[in-house]
Amino acid sequence: MKSQIDRIMVIPGLCNGKPTIRGNRLTVHTLLSHLAAGETEKEIFESFPFLEKEDITAVLEYSKE
C-alpha cells in the first residue's frame, strides 16, 4: 500500500502550526478525536465533505509515527 502521509501538512500560521490534513483547517488531532469517539467514516465524511478516504488513512499512519 502506498503511503498517504504526504497529505499531512504543518503550515506556520495555520491552526497554530498543528498538523493539518492537506492544508485545510482540520487538524490531525480533531480527526483522531472523531475516530476515537467511534464515528464511522460515513459520519466523518458528512461532517467534513472535503475529506477523502486517503486522508483518514494518512491520519492513522501519521498517528503511528
N, C-alpha and C positions, 0 to 999 in steps of 0.2 A: 504494500500500500504506500502511495506517495505521501510524503509529509505535507501537512497543511499549515504548519506552524508559521509560515511566512505571512499568514493572514493576521497575525498578532502584531500590533504596532505600538511603539511608545513614541508619542509626539509631544515634545515640550509645549506646555500651554494648553493642551487638550486633556481634560479630565485630571488636571493636576499632575500630568506626566505618568498616570497609571496606564498599564497595558490595555489597549482597546482592540476591538475587532474591526479590521480593515479601515481604521481611522474614523470610524463612526463614534458617536458619543455613547457607546455602550462598553462598559469595562468588562474585562475578563471576570473580575470578582462578581459583578452583577449577574452575568450569565451563569456562573458556577452556583450562585445562590439560588437561582431559579431551578437549576437542575437538582441541587441538594434538597430543595423543598418538595421534590417529586413531580414537578411539572413535566408533562410529556413534550416531545418535540412539536407536536401539533399546537399545543398551548403556547409554547415559546414562539413559534412562527406567527401565531395570531397576534401576540403582543409586540413582536419585533419583525414586521413583514419584510424588512430589508435583509434579514439573515438568510443564509444558505446552509444546507446540511454540513458542508465543509467547514463552516465557521464553528459549529458545535464540535466537530472532530478536532479542529485546531485548538480550541479552548481546553478540551480534555487532554490533548497531547501536551500543551503548554503547562498544564497543572501538574503533570507528571515530572517535569524538569525541576 
